[in-house]
């Protein structure tokens, strides 16, 4: 356990190095953006560089940045002239709600598609499901967003095409189409992994033994097939859920949602490095935490993995 924690912290430290120093490779000068088209003069440039610490050596900027993060200070946004933590916190609830809705849809629809295909393997239902998943896998998120807006917002008028609404239920209503657009590709992955893992379990000896004992088809699927197929599903599905934070940038931009993803796109375009660094670090941390949680859950999902690790 201590080794995994040490590995996680080491990875996080390496990520902070990459996230911070990569900005020096990006073309463009944030000072020019801060001047907002005004004619630059040496005094204004000097004042801005000193105010934001841009006159310090890179290594000192990094130390100040990391030290500030440890105290909850991610710096100041260049475009909003507010603390980065305040800018991100104001948009976080929307993105969290969007990711949560998409995650529920991915788990439910992906598992149902995978279970249906595996249970009917080799039959028309299996082939239809695989064809449907293959078609969905070819639809990028931005194309799915446009199609959903055109059909359900413009043509039918069932859902709004932009904004987040007011209140909890109104937010769910407004985020339904964005959540569906965010779900498309990820459902395909979960569905195919579920089918593959379950088909493999169907060929195992313990499943044949369960059938010979007269257990019902549902009991065999629940107790012996799906349960043993759960480990690869969780291993693949966990990081996918964390990856939704990255995918929100496309969907939030398409639907005009003021969330973390849209903020990232705007910050990259306007060279707002403090905000970009904070969001990238947040996403990477989410990946690392999810992977750590999966490592903890694996022995509970499949005790054989813990037995194998102890044997080694």
C-alpha positions as CSV (number, residue, x, y, z in Angstrom):
1,X,0.0,0.0,0.0
2,X,2.8,2.4,0.9
3,X,4.5,1.6,-2.4
4,X,1.4,2.4,-4.4
5,X,1.0,5.7,-2.5
6,X,4.6,6.6,-3.1
7,X,4.2,5.8,-6.8
8,X,1.1,8.0,-7.0
9,X,2.9,10.9,-5.4
10,X,5.9,10.5,-7.6
11,X,3.7,10.4,-10.7
12,X,1.9,13.5,-9.5
13,X,5.2,15.4,-9.0
14,X,6.4,14.5,-12.5
15,X,3.0,15.7,-13.9
16,X,3.4,19.0,-12.1
17,X,6.9,19.4,-13.8
18,X,5.4,18.6,-17.2
19,X,2.3,20.8,-16.7
20,X,4.3,23.8,-15.5
21,X,7.3,23.8,-17.8
22,X,5.4,22.9,-21.0
23,X,4.0,26.4,-21.0
24,X,7.4,27.8,-21.9
25,X,7.2,25.8,-25.1
26,X,3.9,27.4,-26.1
27,X,4.1,30.2,-28.6
28,X,2.6,33.5,-27.6
29,X,3.2,36.1,-24.8
30,X,0.6,36.3,-22.0
31,X,1.8,39.9,-21.3
32,X,0.5,40.9,-24.8
33,X,-2.9,39.4,-23.9
34,X,-2.9,41.3,-20.5
35,X,-2.3,44.6,-22.4
36,X,-5.4,43.8,-24.5
37,X,-4.3,45.5,-27.7
38,X,-2.9,48.6,-25.9
39,X,0.3,49.9,-27.2
40,X,3.0,48.3,-25.0
41,X,5.5,50.4,-23.2
42,X,8.4,49.3,-21.1
43,X,6.9,50.5,-17.8
44,X,3.5,48.7,-18.4
45,X,5.3,45.5,-19.4
46,X,7.6,45.6,-16.4
47,X,4.6,46.2,-14.0
48,X,2.6,43.3,-15.4
49,X,5.6,40.9,-15.4
50,X,6.3,41.7,-11.8
51,X,2.7,41.6,-10.7
52,X,2.3,38.0,-12.1
53,X,5.8,36.9,-11.2
54,X,6.7,36.4,-14.9
55,X,10.1,38.1,-14.3
56,X,11.3,35.4,-12.0
57,X,13.4,32.4,-13.2
58,X,11.4,29.4,-14.3
59,X,12.5,27.3,-11.4
60,X,11.5,29.9,-8.9
61,X,8.1,30.3,-10.6
62,X,7.6,26.5,-10.3
63,X,8.5,26.5,-6.6
64,X,6.1,29.4,-5.9
65,X,3.4,27.6,-7.9
66,X,3.8,24.3,-6.1
67,X,4.0,26.0,-2.7
68,X,0.9,28.0,-3.5
69,X,-1.0,24.9,-4.6
70,X,-0.2,23.2,-1.3
71,X,-1.9,26.1,0.4
72,X,-4.9,26.1,-2.0
73,X,-3.6,29.0,-4.1
74,X,-3.4,28.2,-7.8
75,X,-2.5,31.7,-8.8
76,X,-4.5,34.4,-10.6
77,X,-6.3,34.1,-13.8
78,X,-4.9,36.4,-16.5
79,X,-8.2,36.8,-18.3
80,X,-10.6,37.0,-15.3
81,X,-8.3,38.8,-12.9
82,X,-9.6,36.5,-10.1
83,X,-8.0,33.7,-8.2
84,X,-7.9,30.5,-10.3
85,X,-9.6,28.5,-7.5
86,X,-12.5,31.0,-7.6
87,X,-12.8,30.8,-11.4
88,X,-12.8,27.0,-11.4
89,X,-15.1,26.6,-8.4
90,X,-17.8,28.7,-10.0
91,X,-17.9,26.3,-13.0
92,X,-17.2,23.0,-11.2
93,X,-20.8,22.2,-10.2
94,X,-22.0,22.2,-13.8
95,X,-19.3,19.9,-15.0
96,X,-19.6,17.6,-12.1
97,X,-23.4,17.3,-12.8
98,X,-22.7,16.7,-16.5
99,X,-20.1,14.0,-15.8
100,X,-22.3,12.3,-13.2
101,X,-25.2,12.1,-15.6
102,X,-23.0,10.9,-18.4
103,X,-21.4,8.3,-16.1
104,X,-24.7,6.9,-15.1
105,X,-25.8,6.6,-18.8
106,X,-22.5,5.0,-19.8
107,X,-22.7,2.4,-17.0
108,X,-26.3,1.5,-17.6
109,X,-26.4,1.5,-21.4
110,X,-22.9,0.0,-21.8
111,X,-23.6,-2.8,-19.4
112,X,-27.0,-3.5,-20.9
113,X,-25.6,-3.6,-24.4
114,X,-22.7,-5.8,-23.4
115,X,-24.8,-8.2,-21.4
116,X,-27.4,-8.5,-24.2
117,X,-24.8,-9.2,-26.8
118,X,-22.9,-11.7,-24.7
119,X,-26.1,-13.5,-23.6
120,X,-27.2,-13.8,-27.3
121,X,-23.8,-14.4,-28.7
122,X,-23.8,-15.6,-32.3
123,X,-27.5,-14.7,-32.6
124,X,-29.2,-11.8,-34.4
125,X,-29.5,-9.8,-31.2
126,X,-25.7,-10.0,-30.8
127,X,-25.0,-9.0,-34.4
128,X,-27.4,-6.1,-34.2
129,X,-25.9,-4.8,-31.0
130,X,-22.4,-5.1,-32.3
131,X,-23.4,-3.2,-35.5
132,X,-25.0,-0.5,-33.5
133,X,-22.0,-0.1,-31.3
134,X,-19.7,0.0,-34.3
135,X,-21.8,2.8,-35.9
136,X,-21.8,4.8,-32.6
137,X,-18.0,4.4,-32.3
138,X,-17.7,6.3,-35.6
139,X,-19.6,9.4,-34.3
140,X,-17.3,12.0,-32.7
141,X,-18.7,13.9,-29.8
142,X,-19.1,17.2,-31.7
143,X,-21.0,15.5,-34.5
144,X,-23.2,13.8,-32.0
145,X,-23.8,17.2,-30.3
146,X,-24.8,18.8,-33.6
147,X,-27.2,15.9,-34.5
148,X,-28.8,15.9,-31.1
149,X,-29.3,19.7,-31.2
150,X,-30.8,19.5,-34.7
151,X,-33.2,16.7,-33.9
152,X,-34.3,17.1,-30.3
153,X,-33.8,20.9,-29.8
154,X,-34.5,22.5,-33.1
155,X,-36.8,20.1,-34.9
156,X,-38.8,18.6,-32.0
157,X,-38.2,21.2,-29.4
158,X,-38.1,18.7,-26.6
159,X,-34.9,20.0,-25.0
160,X,-33.0,23.3,-24.8
161,X,-29.9,23.6,-27.0
162,X,-27.8,25.7,-24.6
163,X,-27.4,26.9,-21.0
164,X,-27.7,25.1,-17.7
165,X,-31.0,26.3,-16.3
166,X,-31.9,27.3,-12.8
167,X,-32.2,24.8,-10.0
168,X,-31.4,21.1,-9.7
169,X,-34.2,19.6,-11.9
170,X,-33.9,22.4,-14.5
171,X,-30.2,21.7,-14.7
172,X,-30.8,18.0,-15.3
173,X,-33.3,19.0,-18.1
174,X,-30.8,21.3,-19.7
175,X,-27.9,18.8,-19.4
176,X,-29.8,15.8,-20.9
177,X,-28.6,16.3,-24.5
178,X,-25.0,17.2,-23.5
179,X,-24.9,14.1,-21.3
180,X,-26.1,12.0,-24.2
181,X,-23.6,13.5,-26.6
182,X,-20.8,12.9,-24.0
183,X,-22.0,9.3,-23.6
184,X,-21.8,8.0,-27.2
185,X,-18.2,6.9,-27.6
186,X,-17.8,5.8,-24.0
187,X,-20.9,3.5,-24.2
188,X,-19.3,1.7,-27.1
189,X,-16.1,1.0,-25.1
190,X,-17.9,-0.3,-22.0
191,X,-20.4,-2.3,-24.1
192,X,-17.6,-4.1,-26.1
193,X,-15.5,-4.7,-23.0
194,X,-18.5,-6.1,-21.2
195,X,-19.4,-8.4,-24.0
196,X,-15.8,-9.6,-24.5
197,X,-15.3,-10.3,-20.7
198,X,-18.6,-12.1,-20.4
199,X,-18.1,-14.2,-23.6
200,X,-14.8,-15.3,-22.1
201,X,-16.5,-16.4,-18.9
202,X,-19.1,-18.3,-20.7
203,X,-16.4,-20.7,-21.9
204,X,-15.0,-21.3,-18.5
205,X,-15.5,-24.6,-16.7
206,X,-17.2,-23.2,-13.6
207,X,-20.0,-21.9,-15.8
208,X,-20.6,-25.3,-17.3
209,X,-20.6,-26.8,-13.8
210,X,-23.2,-24.2,-12.7
211,X,-25.4,-25.1,-15.7
212,X,-25.1,-28.8,-15.0
213,X,-26.3,-28.2,-11.5
214,X,-29.6,-26.9,-12.9
215,X,-29.2,-23.2,-12.1
216,X,-31.4,-20.9,-14.0
217,X,-30.0,-18.9,-16.9
218,X,-30.3,-15.7,-14.9
219,X,-28.6,-17.1,-11.9
220,X,-25.7,-18.4,-14.0
221,X,-25.3,-15.0,-15.6
222,X,-25.4,-13.1,-12.3
223,X,-23.4,-15.3,-10.1
224,X,-20.9,-16.9,-12.4
225,X,-20.6,-14.9,-15.6
226,X,-21.1,-11.2,-14.9
227,X,-19.5,-11.4,-11.4
228,X,-16.3,-12.9,-12.8
229,X,-16.3,-10.5,-15.8
230,X,-16.6,-7.4,-13.5
231,X,-12.9,-7.0,-13.0
232,X,-11.9,-6.0,-16.6
233,X,-15.0,-3.9,-16.9
234,X,-14.1,-1.9,-13.8
235,X,-10.4,-1.7,-14.9
236,X,-11.4,-0.2,-18.2
237,X,-14.5,1.7,-17.2
238,X,-12.9,3.6,-14.2
239,X,-10.4,5.6,-16.2
240,X,-13.1,6.2,-18.9
241,X,-15.2,8.0,-16.3
242,X,-12.3,10.2,-15.3
243,X,-11.7,10.8,-19.0
244,X,-15.1,12.4,-19.2
245,X,-13.5,15.6,-17.7
246,X,-11.5,15.9,-20.9
247,X,-14.3,15.1,-23.2
248,X,-16.5,17.8,-21.7
249,X,-14.5,20.5,-23.5
250,X,-16.1,19.6,-26.8
251,X,-19.6,19.1,-25.5
252,X,-19.7,22.1,-23.3
253,X,-18.4,24.3,-26.2
254,X,-21.1,22.9,-28.6
255,X,-23.9,23.5,-26.1
256,X,-22.7,26.8,-24.7
257,X,-22.2,25.4,-21.2
258,X,-20.1,27.4,-18.8
259,X,-18.2,24.5,-17.3
260,X,-14.6,23.3,-16.8
261,X,-14.2,22.0,-20.3
262,X,-15.4,25.2,-21.9
263,X,-13.1,27.2,-19.5
264,X,-10.1,25.1,-20.6
265,X,-10.8,25.8,-24.3
266,X,-11.1,29.6,-23.6
267,X,-8.0,29.6,-21.4
268,X,-5.9,27.9,-24.0
269,X,-7.1,30.3,-26.7
270,X,-6.3,33.3,-24.5
271,X,-3.0,32.0,-23.0
272,X,-4.4,32.0,-19.5
273,X,-1.7,29.6,-18.3
274,X,-2.6,29.5,-14.6
275,X,-6.1,28.3,-15.4
276,X,-4.9,25.8,-18.0
277,X,-2.3,24.4,-15.5
278,X,-4.8,24.0,-12.7
279,X,-7.4,22.3,-14.9
280,X,-4.9,19.9,-16.5
281,X,-3.5,19.0,-13.0
282,X,-7.1,18.5,-11.8
283,X,-7.8,16.0,-14.7
284,X,-4.6,14.1,-14.2
285,X,-5.2,13.9,-10.4
286,X,-8.7,12.5,-11.2
287,X,-7.1,9.8,-13.3
288,X,-4.6,8.9,-10.6
289,X,-7.2,8.8,-7.9
290,X,-9.5,6.6,-10.0
291,X,-6.7,4.2,-10.8
292,X,-5.8,4.1,-7.1
293,X,-9.4,3.3,-6.1
294,X,-9.5,0.6,-8.8
295,X,-6.4,-1.0,-7.3
296,X,-8.1,-1.0,-3.9
297,X,-11.3,-2.4,-5.2
298,X,-9.8,-5.2,-7.4
299,X,-9.2,-7.6,-4.5
300,X,-12.8,-7.1,-3.3
301,X,-14.2,-7.6,-6.8
302,X,-12.0,-10.6,-7.6
303,X,-10.4,-12.2,-4.5
304,X,-8.3,-14.3,-6.9
305,X,-6.2,-11.2,-7.8
306,X,-5.3,-10.7,-4.1
307,X,-4.5,-14.4,-3.8
308,X,-2.2,-14.2,-6.9
309,X,-0.5,-11.1,-5.6
310,X,0.2,-12.7,-2.2
311,X,1.5,-15.8,-3.8
312,X,4.0,-13.8,-5.8
